[in-house]
Amino acid sequence: MYLLTSGTSGTLQQLGDPEMTASVTPDLNNFHYTAPQPGVYAIVVTVYDGANNSARARKIFNYDDQPGFDVTDEPVYFVRGRQKTNHSYITTLNNERWLTVNFTGRYIPKNLELSGRVEPWPIDQNSIDDVYGTTFGMRSVDAVGDIVGVTNMSCVYLIDNKTGGRGFAEPQLDQPPPAGTVVGNCSTYLDRQTAILDLDAPLKHGATVVVWLKASDHRGAAGTVTDVVKVTLDLTIPYITSDEFVKNRDDKYYS
């Protein structure tokens, strides 16, 4: 049993002495091992015949009981929201059936080395399980990848068309929505760090949209974080079309 470490090329390599060795007879085809720390491990099995000929096989596994990402103070917000002052209102929309939620920088992956590529063994005619088709080394590296950071995201929205919004708990999509509301799934894109609400009907003035954005790591429910973001469509915001400065009574200030 080996704990793989980063080599000079940046890939994970099987270097140094094994963490554990054990002798196993053919009738006892298993042994027990408890990983002492998070990391990428290699199980190397060597078999021998009566003439002491040998062949090896290797399997990679990943052990990680730590959070896959950190949650930062970066906001989750609707792109059309008033970002500099207040995220709670949208005053203009190019398309009343399309909303974008941005979560850039909110979830930062941890322990990226755990998703590093594993360097294959040097070519060895006796390495029976490290040859895959015509490509050497594939079985040694295919077990690790996309294991840290956000491994799954879900997004649920609720639209309340009552002016001001009444506020609701996260809706269950397999149950009828609260009266006067519309609920549905939005599409999340980790590469763009956005979630898209593609609505069936245009938003109306006064409608409130609530989004529950969930990010999960490799631990499933234990590693799930929920962010709730809300915005109201307000198309009646006042605009200044002209101005005039007039002295007040003590002639010291203008207003």
C-alpha positions as CSV (number, residue, x, y, z in Angstrom):
1,M,0.0,0.0,0.0
2,Y,1.5,3.3,-1.1
3,L,0.6,6.9,-0.4
4,L,1.2,8.8,-3.7
5,T,3.0,12.0,-3.6
6,S,3.5,14.9,-6.1
7,G,6.6,14.4,-8.3
8,T,8.6,17.1,-10.1
9,S,6.2,17.0,-13.1
10,G,3.2,17.8,-10.9
11,T,1.6,14.4,-11.3
12,L,1.1,11.9,-8.5
13,Q,3.8,9.3,-8.3
14,Q,4.4,6.1,-6.5
15,L,7.6,7.0,-4.7
16,G,9.4,5.7,-1.6
17,D,8.6,2.8,0.6
18,P,5.1,1.4,1.0
19,E,2.9,2.4,3.9
20,M,2.1,-1.2,4.6
21,T,3.0,-4.7,3.3
22,A,1.2,-7.9,3.8
23,S,1.3,-11.5,2.6
24,V,-2.0,-13.0,1.4
25,T,-2.6,-16.6,0.5
26,P,-4.9,-17.4,-2.5
27,D,-7.6,-18.6,-0.2
28,L,-7.5,-15.4,1.8
29,N,-7.9,-12.9,-1.0
30,N,-8.2,-9.7,1.1
31,F,-6.5,-7.7,3.8
32,H,-7.5,-4.7,5.9
33,Y,-6.0,-1.2,5.8
34,T,-7.1,2.0,7.4
35,A,-5.8,5.2,5.6
36,P,-4.2,7.4,8.2
37,Q,-4.7,10.7,6.3
38,P,-6.5,12.1,3.3
39,G,-4.7,11.3,0.1
40,V,-4.4,9.2,-3.1
41,Y,-3.4,5.6,-2.4
42,A,-2.2,2.7,-4.6
43,I,-2.8,-0.9,-3.8
44,V,-0.1,-3.0,-5.5
45,V,-0.7,-6.7,-5.6
46,T,2.2,-9.0,-6.7
47,V,1.4,-12.7,-7.5
48,Y,4.0,-15.5,-7.7
49,D,4.0,-19.0,-9.2
50,G,5.9,-22.1,-8.0
51,A,8.9,-21.0,-10.2
52,N,8.9,-17.6,-8.5
53,N,7.7,-15.8,-11.7
54,S,5.8,-12.7,-10.7
55,A,3.3,-10.2,-12.1
56,R,1.8,-7.0,-10.6
57,A,-1.5,-5.3,-10.6
58,R,-2.3,-1.8,-9.2
59,K,-5.5,-0.1,-8.2
60,I,-5.8,3.6,-7.2
61,F,-8.2,4.8,-4.6
62,N,-8.8,8.2,-3.0
63,Y,-9.5,8.7,0.7
64,D,-10.7,12.2,1.8
65,D,-12.9,12.9,4.8
66,Q,-12.4,16.6,4.7
67,P,-14.5,19.4,3.1
68,G,-14.0,19.6,-0.7
69,F,-14.4,23.4,-0.8
70,D,-14.4,26.6,1.3
71,V,-17.3,29.0,1.3
72,T,-16.1,32.6,1.0
73,D,-17.8,35.9,1.6
74,E,-18.3,36.5,-2.1
75,P,-22.0,37.2,-2.7
76,V,-24.5,35.1,-4.6
77,Y,-26.6,37.6,-6.6
78,F,-28.9,38.1,-9.6
79,V,-26.8,39.7,-12.4
80,R,-29.4,42.4,-13.0
81,G,-29.7,43.2,-9.3
82,R,-28.4,46.5,-8.0
83,Q,-25.0,45.1,-7.1
84,K,-23.2,48.2,-5.8
85,T,-25.9,49.2,-3.3
86,N,-28.6,46.5,-2.8
87,H,-29.0,43.2,-4.5
88,S,-32.7,43.0,-3.6
89,Y,-34.2,44.7,-6.6
90,I,-34.1,44.5,-10.4
91,T,-35.3,47.6,-12.2
92,T,-34.7,46.7,-15.8
93,L,-34.7,43.4,-17.7
94,N,-33.8,42.7,-21.3
95,N,-35.7,39.5,-21.2
96,E,-38.4,38.9,-18.5
97,R,-38.1,35.2,-19.0
98,W,-34.4,34.9,-18.4
99,L,-32.6,35.5,-15.1
100,T,-28.9,34.8,-14.2
101,V,-27.6,34.1,-10.7
102,N,-23.9,34.6,-10.3
103,F,-21.8,32.8,-7.6
104,T,-18.3,33.6,-8.9
105,G,-15.7,33.0,-6.2
106,R,-18.2,31.7,-3.7
107,Y,-17.0,28.1,-3.5
108,I,-13.2,27.6,-3.6
109,P,-11.9,24.0,-4.1
110,K,-9.6,22.5,-1.5
111,N,-6.9,19.8,-1.7
112,L,-6.6,20.1,-5.5
113,E,-3.7,17.6,-5.4
114,L,-6.2,14.9,-4.7
115,S,-7.4,15.2,-8.2
116,G,-4.0,15.1,-9.8
117,R,-3.2,12.7,-12.6
118,V,-1.4,9.6,-11.4
119,E,1.8,8.7,-13.3
120,P,1.6,5.2,-14.9
121,W,4.2,2.6,-14.2
122,P,7.1,2.3,-16.6
123,I,6.4,-0.3,-19.3
124,D,6.8,-3.7,-17.8
125,Q,5.6,-6.9,-19.6
126,N,4.7,-8.4,-16.2
127,S,2.4,-5.5,-15.2
128,I,-0.7,-7.5,-16.0
129,D,-3.4,-4.9,-14.9
130,D,-1.7,-1.7,-16.0
131,V,-2.2,-2.3,-19.7
132,Y,-5.6,-1.2,-21.0
133,G,-6.3,-1.9,-24.7
134,T,-3.5,-0.3,-26.7
135,T,-2.9,2.5,-24.1
136,F,-0.5,1.7,-21.4
137,G,-1.2,2.9,-17.8
138,M,-4.9,3.8,-18.1
139,R,-6.0,1.5,-15.3
140,S,-3.6,3.1,-13.0
141,V,-5.0,6.6,-13.5
142,D,-8.7,6.3,-14.2
143,A,-9.9,6.1,-10.6
144,V,-9.0,9.7,-9.7
145,G,-10.5,12.9,-11.0
146,D,-13.0,15.6,-10.1
147,I,-12.9,14.4,-6.5
148,V,-12.5,17.7,-4.8
149,G,-14.3,21.0,-5.0
150,V,-18.0,21.1,-5.9
151,T,-19.0,17.8,-7.2
152,N,-22.7,18.5,-7.6
153,M,-25.0,21.5,-7.7
154,S,-28.7,21.9,-7.6
155,C,-30.9,25.0,-8.0
156,V,-34.6,25.5,-7.2
157,Y,-36.5,28.7,-7.7
158,L,-39.9,30.1,-6.5
159,I,-41.7,33.0,-8.1
160,D,-44.2,34.8,-6.0
161,N,-46.3,37.2,-8.1
162,K,-47.8,38.9,-5.1
163,T,-46.3,42.4,-4.8
164,G,-43.7,42.5,-2.0
165,G,-43.3,38.7,-1.8
166,R,-44.6,36.7,1.1
167,G,-41.6,34.5,1.8
168,F,-41.6,30.8,1.6
169,A,-39.5,27.8,2.7
170,E,-37.7,25.8,-0.1
171,P,-40.4,24.2,-2.2
172,Q,-40.5,20.5,-2.8
173,L,-40.8,19.9,-6.6
174,D,-42.8,16.7,-6.1
175,Q,-45.5,18.6,-4.2
176,P,-48.0,21.3,-5.3
177,P,-46.5,24.8,-5.0
178,P,-47.8,27.3,-2.6
179,A,-50.9,29.2,-3.9
180,G,-50.0,32.0,-6.3
181,T,-46.4,30.8,-6.9
182,V,-44.5,29.1,-9.6
183,V,-41.6,26.8,-8.8
184,G,-39.0,24.9,-10.9
185,N,-35.4,23.9,-11.4
186,C,-32.7,26.2,-12.8
187,S,-29.6,25.1,-14.7
188,T,-26.2,25.4,-13.0
189,Y,-22.9,25.8,-14.8
190,L,-19.8,25.3,-12.6
191,D,-17.4,26.4,-15.4
192,R,-19.2,29.7,-15.7
193,Q,-20.1,29.9,-12.0
194,T,-23.7,30.9,-12.9
195,A,-27.2,29.5,-12.6
196,I,-29.8,30.2,-15.3
197,L,-33.6,30.6,-14.7
198,D,-35.3,30.0,-18.1
199,L,-38.9,30.8,-17.2
200,D,-42.1,29.6,-18.9
201,A,-43.8,33.0,-18.5
202,P,-42.5,36.6,-18.3
203,L,-41.9,38.1,-14.9
204,K,-44.4,40.8,-13.8
205,H,-43.8,44.0,-11.9
206,G,-43.7,43.3,-8.2
207,A,-42.8,39.6,-8.6
208,T,-40.3,38.2,-6.1
209,V,-37.9,35.5,-7.1
210,V,-36.2,33.3,-4.5
211,V,-33.5,30.8,-5.4
212,W,-32.1,28.0,-3.3
213,L,-28.6,27.2,-4.6
214,K,-27.0,24.0,-3.2
215,A,-23.3,23.0,-3.6
216,S,-22.2,19.6,-2.5
217,D,-18.7,18.0,-2.2
218,H,-17.8,14.3,-2.4
219,R,-19.3,13.7,1.1
220,G,-22.8,14.2,-0.2
221,A,-25.4,15.5,2.3
222,A,-22.6,16.1,4.9
223,G,-20.8,18.4,2.6
224,T,-23.8,20.4,1.2
225,V,-24.1,24.2,1.6
226,T,-27.3,26.1,0.7
227,D,-27.3,29.7,-0.4
228,V,-30.6,31.6,-0.6
229,V,-30.9,34.7,-2.8
230,K,-34.0,36.8,-3.4
231,V,-34.8,39.6,-5.8
232,T,-38.0,41.7,-6.6
233,L,-38.8,43.1,-10.0
234,D,-39.5,46.8,-9.5
235,L,-40.1,48.7,-12.7
236,T,-41.4,51.9,-11.0
237,I,-38.0,53.2,-9.7
238,P,-38.0,57.0,-10.1
239,Y,-35.5,58.7,-12.4
240,I,-34.3,62.3,-12.2
241,T,-35.0,64.0,-15.6
242,S,-34.1,67.6,-14.6
243,D,-32.6,69.4,-11.6
244,E,-32.4,72.9,-10.2
245,F,-30.2,74.3,-7.5
246,V,-31.9,76.9,-5.2
247,K,-30.3,78.9,-2.3
248,N,-31.9,78.3,1.1
249,R,-32.8,81.2,3.4
250,D,-29.5,81.8,5.0
251,D,-27.7,81.9,1.6
252,K,-25.0,79.5,2.8
253,Y,-26.1,76.3,1.1
254,Y,-27.6,75.1,-2.1
255,S,-30.2,72.3,-2.3
